[in-house]
Amino acid sequence: MKKEKSPLIAMIKKVMPAVVSIVISKKLQELEKELAKELPRFSPEFHVPEENVDSRGMVKIGGGSGFIVDKKGTVITNSHVIADSDAEYTVITDNNEKFQAEILARDQVNDVAILQINPLAGDLTPLAFGDSDNVELGQTVMAIGNTLGIFKNTVSSGIVSGLSRSISAQTDINANSIKELRGLIQTDAAINPGNSGGPLVNIFGQVIGINVAVVFGAENIGFAIPINTAKRALNDLKKYGRIRRPFLGIRYLSIDQNLKEKLKLPVDYGALIASEEHAIAPNSPAALAGIKEKDIFLEVNGEKITSDKPMQDLLENLTVGEIIKLKVLRDGKNLEVKMTLAEKRQ
């Protein structure tokens, strides 16, 4: 029987050793305490079945995916995959080796996390980085991950069906913690629970995104975080020992036509500084620059703040310590304000 000789098959064989499964476990006693609080309808005698408890008294409670990015054992995944500080995380490689993972850094805003497995782990195969800034609509992509926490290294193919998407998603173990993720790559490649943290790769086997979310109730709609976001996080970690994010110290409302009409504003774009207590953080860059409530930020470094390019997106590519120029509308007059970006506390 002849075997298909496809460049995609060769590429997948090359990429697969870099993809890992992440098993989330908890101590049996801690888990039963949580169940007792969350499930009061169960009797006090309720216990986790013995077959679900390993020899160390640990119980698997979930799983996710990730991928190796260097031979030292650095692994990238989603921040929400490793959100439970009381849990233990085990990385399982393609050849079924198991390693306890150390959490090096988490970027909760962008839902990216960096883990470390044993640097003596052996012959690790890292995944090559692509450039997510050059991703185009219609290009072929493949999503790889630990689907449903059961089907290890599942591959699904599709195309890039959207760019710079925004969604609201739960990115923490707190069900009330809903955050907006922006600048996402949309794909019709199947992404399922358990795929979170796995790579989205192009036909050259380069990772261009981190699988993050699927829209339940819809078909063929999945999202991935651009890999350049993780690149910046890795560079920060190497240079500073932590992920650094720029911070202005303001609370604001993004202005559109509806907000303009509702509040009778003079413009239909920009960012309106909120009229509320603590809208401007004390000793923040905004406070030191003399920003006031009801000021409207119109531009950052000459680029307009719009619904398509909101303040958060414009700040994303800037660095801590960088001096930026802001065009500010105050009482009908345009002002140019300079401020030095500070570091946001994680």
N, C-alpha and C positions, 0 to 999 in steps of 0.2 A: 504493500500500500504506500503510495507516494505521500509525502508530507508537504504541506503548503510552505513555500519559502517566501514569506512576506516580510518586508522591512519593519512592519509594526510588530510582528511576532519577535523578531530579533531585538527590537527596541525594548519591548516589555520584559524579555529575559534579562536584558542589561539593567533595567530599572528595578526590577522586583527585589533584589537583595538589599536595596537601601530602604525598603518600606518595612515598618515595624508595627506590631500590635501593642497597645498599652492596656494592661489589665489593672483595674481599680479594685483594691481589696481593703477590708476593714477588720479589726479585731471583733471576734464574735460577741464579746461582752458589750462593747461599745455599740454594735449594731442592734443588739436586742434592747438596749436602753432606748435607742432612738425609735425603734419600732413600737415600744411600749408607749412612748409619748405621742407618736404620730398616728398609731392605730389603736385607740382606746377600746374599740369594739372587740378586739381580741382578748382572750382571757389572759390573766397573769402567767399562766403556764405555757403561753405560746413560745416556741423555740424554733430557731432555724434548723432545718433538717440536717442530720449528721453528715449525709453524703455531700452537702455543700460546704463543709468545713474541712480545711486542709490540715496537715500534720502540725502546723504552727498555730492553729486556732484562728486562721484568717478565712474570711468569706468574700468571694468575688461579688462585687455589687455593680460592676459596669465595665465598659471598655471603650477604647477609641483607637485612633491610628496616629502615626507619625512617620518621620523619615530622617535618615542619617545624613548629615551634611559635611562631616569630615571624619578622618580616620581616628580622631581622638575620642569619638563616641558622642559627639554633640547631636542632639535630636530635636527637631522642631515639631510642634503640635499646636493645638488650640489652647488658649488659656482656660476655657471652660471645661476642657477635658480633665485638667488637673486642679480644679477649683476647690476641692474639699481638703482642707489643711489637716484633717484627722485621718485621711486615707493613706494607703501605701500604693505606690505605682511601680509596676513591673513591666519592663520592655522586653518583648519577645521578638527576636530577629527572624528573618526568613528561614534560617536553618534551625529554628526552635531553641536557640540559646536564650536563657533568661537572665536578666540583669535588673537589680534594683536601681531605680532612677532617682537622681538628685535634681531638684528643681533649682535651676540657676537664675531664671528671671521670668517675669510675667508682664505682658503689656495688656492690661485689661481693656483699654480703650480699643485697641485693634484686634483683640482676641488672639494674641500670639504668645506662645510660651516656649522657653528653651530649656531642655533637660540635658543631663549628663549621665551616661552609663559608664561602666568600668572602662577606663582608658586602655586596660590590658585585655580588652574584649576579643582581640584577635584580628583577623583580616576583615575589617569592616569595609563595606562598599558605599561610599558617599554618593549622593545624588547631585548632579550638576545643576547649577542655577541657570535659568533663563532670564530674560528681561521683560518684566510684566508691563513696562511702559510701551513696549512695541507689540503687544498683543493686538490682533485684529479680528474684527467680526468675521465669522465663518471659518476660522482656522480650526483644524482638527485637534482635539484634546482627549486625554484619557484620565479618568479619576480612578485612583487605586486606594483601597482601604479595607479595614476589618468590618465588613458589612454586618450590621445587626449584632456585632460582638461575637459572631459565630463563624461567618464565612471569611476566613483569613485571606488577605491579599486578593480581593475581588477586583476585577478590571471592568470598567465600563467606558464606552467611547461615545463621542459626540462632537459638537462644535461649540465655539464661543458664540453665544447667542445674544450677549449684551455686555456693555462695558459701563463702568462707573455707576453701578446700581447701589441703591440704599435700601436697607431693610431694618426693621426692628426685631431684635431677637433676644432670647434669654441667654446671657453669657456668663452666668454665675449659678451656683447651687441654690441661691435665694430665688425662689419663683417670682418674687416681686421685682427682681433686678432685671429690667428690660432696657437694653441699650441699642442705640442706632449704630449700625455698621455701614460705613460709606466706602465708595470707590471699589465695590466688589465686581468680580468677573462673574457673569451669568453664563451657565452652560446647560445644555440638555443631556449631558452625560449623567447617568443615574448616580445620585448621591443619597445614601441612606443613613439612618442612625448607626453609629459605629464607624462611619467613614470620616467623621470629624477629625481633623488634624492630618489626614492623609494628603498626598500630593496630587495636584492637577498638572499633568505633563503635556508637552507638545510632542510632535512626531519625531523630534530629535532626542527625546528622552530627557529633556531639561524641565525642571520644575518651574512653572510659571504662577502657581497659586497653591493655597492651602485650603482644602475643602472645609467648609464651615457650616453650611446650612442648606436645608431643603424646605420648600413651601409645602406643608401638609395640605392635602385636598386638591393639589394641582399636579399635573403630570409634566415631566421633562423640564423642571425648573429647579436648578441647584445653583449654589453660589460658592465662590472661593475668594479668599483674601489674596491680593496681589503679592507675589513673592518679594518684590522690592521692599515691602513693609518689613518683612522678616530680615532682609539683608541689613536694613538700618538698625534693627534691634540687635543683630549679631555684632555689627560694628561697634555699637555703643557698649555692649557687654565686654568686648575685647579691649576697648580703649578706656572705659571708665569703671568696669566691673558691675554695671547695672544699665538698665534701659532708661535713657533720658528723653523726656518729651517736653516740648516748648510750652510755656504757660504765660498767658496775659493777665489772668486774674479778674475776669469779668463774667457776668451773666448777661446774656443777650437774647434778643428775639430776631430771627431771620425775617427780613422784610420781603413781602411779595405784594401783589396787587390787592389781595384781600385785607392784609394787615394795614396797608396804606389807607384804604377806605375806612376801615374800622376805627383806626386811631387818628385819621386825618393827618397823615404824615406827608411831607413835601416830596418824597421819593418812593419808588416802588422796588427798590433794591437796597442792599446793605444790611448792617447789623445794628439794631437798636439796643443801647445799653438799658437794662431793665430799671424801672423805678421801684426798687424794693431794697429792704435792708440787706446789707452784705452783697449788693450787686457788683461792687468793686472791692476786691479783697485788700485789706490793709497791707501796705508795704509791697504790693504787687507791682509789676511793670506798669500796669494801667494807672494805679494810684500815684506812682512816682512821676508819671508823665502828665498828671493833672486831668485825667479823664473824669467826666462827670456823668451822672445819671441823665438819661434822655439824649446823650450824644449819639450820633449815628456814624458808624464806621462805613465809609463808602468804598475805599480801596486799600489793598495791602501791597506795598511795593509796586504801585501803579496798576495793579490788576483789580478789576471790579469784583465786589462781593455780590454774588447772585445766587439764585436758587440752584443753578447748576454747579456753581463754584462757591459754596458757603465758606464762612470763616474757618471752620475746622479743616477743610480740604486745603485751603491756602496756607495754613500753618503747618500742615503735615510734612512738607518738604523743607521746612526751616529748622534751624538748630538752636539749641540753648546757647545763649551768649551773643547771638546774632542781633545786630541793630536793624530794625525795620522801620519803614516809613508808612504812616497811615494817613489817609485823607479822611478828615473828620468833619461832619456837618454839625454845627452848634449854633442855635438861634439864627438860622438862615445864612450863616457865614461858613465858608470852607476854610479849614485849618489843616496845616501839615504838622503832624506829631511824630516824633521819633521815640522809640522805646526799645529797650534791650530785653530780649526774651529770657525769662527765668526758667528754672526747671520745675516741672509739675511733680508734686509728691504722688507716688504710686499708692 
